[in-house]
Amino acid sequence: MSKFHFAFILGAAIFVLMGCVGGSSPEENVYKVLEETVAKESQYVKVQKPLQELEEKEQEIYTKIMDLGMKEFEQIVKLSDEALDNIDKRKEKIEKERESMSEAKKEFAKADDYIDEIESDDLKKEAKKLEDTMEERYQLHEKLTASYLKALSLDKELYNMFKKKDLTMEELEKQISSINEQYEKIVKFNGDYNTKTEEFNKLKQEFYSKAELDVKESE
């Protein structure tokens, strides 16, 4: 079975507003919302390393089971239980990630009123494009999360199947095929999401420049 490593990648630089930090222009308020949104999203970065470690551990367990064969049934059951526990932990990490994104999305929604207050039509158009891109990005993230949770559900079914003495090769191959197809979807959504993130970061920097905001990238 092919297993695809999967991770959410934010890749967003945080910018610091120089000079009039207490400014209240619509452009500066949009800036504040955007950077607070980035800060809230960065919280889910904390789960990436433990999630990756769990994914690698699950792959090791799967490989051991496939190497054993059904002649070592008791050992397979033991390893399957370890894998099931691993899946529960991964689900917990993903749910925390989803919660962080939900909080960030709520924060980002505050930008809408400020964007409407921007006087320059050209700048307002840029801000609207930025807003639309972020909305598309959040939609992709939700599809990504849903796909990953579906994959975990299929993985769970697989390890429960390994605990059946009467498991047939046909059943096993069918389940593995379903899992592989699901992970392929995850890889695609992950790529689309990262591409949209890069697009958002570029548009954000362009907006800051056109709005003539005195900002610098935080180190």
N, C-alpha and C positions, 0 to 999 in steps of 0.2 A: 504494500500500500504506500502510495506517495503521500507524504505529509508536508504541508507547506507552512513555513514559519510565517507568522502574521503579527504585525504590530501597528498600532496607530502612530502616525508621525505628524506632529504639529508643525515644527520647523518655522515657527513665527518669531521674529525678532521683536523684542520689547523696546519701545522708543520712550525717551524721557523728554518732556517738554521743558525747554530752557526759557529763562526770562519770566514772563508773566504766567506763572503757574496758576494764579488765581483768576485768570481771565475767564470771561463768561460769554465769549462770542460763540455762535453756533458751531463754527469750525473747531474751536477748542473743546467744546462740549462733546462733539463727535469723537475727537481724539481721546478724551478721557474714557468714554464708553468703550472704544475699540481696545485700548490698552488694558482696561479692567477685564474685558472679555478674554483677551490673550492670557492674562494672569490667572483667571479662573480655569481656563483650559489646561494650563500648564500643570495643574494639580494631578491630572491623570497620567502625566509622564512618570510619576512615582510608581505606578503599578507595572510599568513596562518590563523592568528587569525581572521582578518575581514572576511575571506572566511568562516571559521567555524561558525562564528556568523550569517552570512547570511544563511548558510545551516540550522542552528537551527531555525532561524526565519521562513524560508520557510516551515519547517516541522510543526511549530506551526500553520501557516496559513492553510496548508493542513488539519490538524486535525480539525480546527475550521469549515472549509467548510464541511467536511464529517459529522461532528456532527450536522450541521444545517439542511441539507436536502434541497430539492428544494422548500420547503414552504417559505423559507426566501431568495427568489431569489435576491432581491436588495442588501442584505448584502453579498451574495455569489459573486455578480459582483464586489462589492467594494473590498472584500478580494482577488479576482482573480487579480484585477488590481494591488494590493499591491504585489502579488506574481510575476506578470510579471515584475514589476519594480525590484524586488529582483533578478530575473533571469538575467536581463540586467547587474546588478552590479556584479553578480558572473562571468558572461562572461567576463567582463572587467578585473577582477582580474586574471582569467585564461589566458587571452591574455597577460597580463603583465608577468605572470609566464613563458609563452612560449617564450616571447621576451628575458627574462633573460637567459633561457636555450640556446637559439640560440646564444647569445653573448658568453656564456661559451663554446659552441661547437666550435665556431670560434677560441677562444683562445686555446683550447685544440689541434686543428689541427696544431698549431705551433710546437708541440712536435715531429711530424713525422720526420722532418729533423734532429733534435738533436738525436733521437733514432738511426737513420742510422749512425751517427757519433760515436756511442759507440763502442770501440775496442773489449771489451770482448764479445765473442759469447754467453756465458751463460747469461750475464747481458742484452745483446741486446734481447735475447729470452724472458727474464722476462719482459722487457719493451714493447715488441710487444704484449705479453699476456695482459699486463695492458691496452695497447691501444685498443686491440680488445674488451676487457671487457667494456671499456668506450663507445665504439661505439655501442655495444649491448644495453648498458644502455640508451643511447640517443634514440635509436630506440624504446625501450620500453616506454620511456617518451613521445614520440610523439604519440604512440598508446594510451597511457593513456590520454593524452590531447584531442585527437580526440574523444575518447570514452566519455569523460566528456562533451565536447561540444555537442555531439549527445544527451546525456542525458538531457542537458539543453534545446535542441530543442524539445525533447519529452515532457518535463515539460511544456514548453511554449504552446504546442498544448493542453495539458490537461487543463490548466487554461483558455484558449480561449474556450474550450469545455464547461467548467463550466458556461460560460456566455451565453450559448444557452438554451433557455427555453424548446426546444424540445429534449434535450439530453436524450438518452436512456441508460438504465443500461447496455445493451450489449456493446454499444459504450464505455462507461466509463470503464467497466471491461477489454475490449480489450486494451485500451490505458494504463491502469495501469499495465497490464501484460507486455506490451512492455517496459515500464519504468523500471519495476523490473528486466527484463532480461538485460537491458542496465547497470543498476547499479551493477548487478552481474559481468558483464564483467569488470567494473571499479575496483571492489574489487580484481579481479584476476590480472589485469594489475598492480594495485598498489602493490600487494604482490610480483609479479615478479620483478618489478622495485626496490623495497626496498631490495630484496634478491641480485639483481645485484649490488646495491649500496654498500651493506655490502661486497660483493666479491671484488669490486674495492678498497674499503678502506683497506682491508686486503692485497691485492696485492701491493698497494701503499706503505704500511709500510714495506713489505718484500723487495721491490725494494730499498727503502731508506737504509735499513739495509745492503743488499748485495752490494750496491754501496758505502757503508761505508761513507755515508753522515752524518755529525754531526748535527743532528736535534733533536728538542724536541717539544712535543705537546704544542701548545699555550693554555694558561688558559683563 
